């Protein structure tokens, strides 16, 4: 089950255009976590890795949108 922090962060990302823009510009997983923290949400890189295939993480503003499977794997592994 997703943590409350992740659930709230995903909900906020769906309705907040400036948050979407900040997420789209993240260059790595730690930057995604930092964007969440700046917005007041406590999430971890590991939690994002665990839920990477969830429908809520498929929206076009996520930095991995449009990546090939290999690129996405590298992004989530920090390569």
C-alpha positions in Angstrom: 0.0 0.0 0.0 1.2 3.5 -0.9 2.2 5.7 2.1 -0.1 8.6 2.9 2.7 10.9 1.9 2.9 9.4 -1.6 -0.8 9.3 -2.0 -1.1 13.0 -1.1 1.8 13.9 -3.4 0.3 12.0 -6.3 -3.0 13.8 -5.8 -1.3 17.2 -5.6 0.7 16.5 -8.7 -2.6 15.8 -10.6 -4.1 19.2 -9.8 -1.0 21.5 -9.5 0.4 22.7 -12.8 3.5 24.3 -11.2 4.3 21.0 -9.4 3.9 19.2 -12.7 6.3 21.6 -14.4 8.9 21.1 -11.6 8.5 17.3 -11.8 9.0 17.3 -15.6 12.3 19.2 -15.2 13.7 16.7 -12.6 16.8 15.1 -14.0 17.0 12.2 -11.6 15.0 10.4 -8.9 16.6 12.3 -6.1 15.4 15.6 -7.7 11.9 14.2 -7.8 12.1 13.5 -4.1 13.5 17.0 -3.6 10.5 18.5 -5.5 8.2 16.5 -3.3 9.9 17.7 -0.2 9.8 21.3 -1.3 6.1 21.0 -1.8 5.7 19.5 1.7 5.5 15.8 1.0 7.7 13.1 2.5 8.4 10.4 0.0 11.4 8.3 -0.8 13.2 7.3 -3.9 12.6 3.6 -2.9 8.9 4.2 -2.7 8.8 5.7 -6.2 10.8 2.7 -7.5 8.3 0.3 -5.9 5.3 2.1 -7.4 6.9 3.0 -10.8 4.4 1.1 -12.8 1.3 2.5 -11.0 -1.1 4.3 -13.3 -0.6 7.5 -11.2 3.0 7.6 -12.2 2.3 7.3 -16.0 1.2 10.9 -16.5 3.1 13.1 -19.0 4.6 15.4 -16.4 6.8 12.7 -14.8 10.4 13.0 -16.0 10.4 9.4 -17.2 7.4 10.0 -19.5 8.3 9.0 -23.0 11.5 7.1 -22.0 12.2 3.7 -23.4 12.1 0.8 -20.9 15.9 0.8 -20.7 16.0 4.5 -20.1 13.3 4.3 -17.5 15.1 1.5 -15.7 18.3 3.6 -15.7 16.4 6.6 -14.4 15.0 4.6 -11.5 18.3 3.0 -10.7 20.1 6.3 -10.7 22.3 5.5 -13.6 
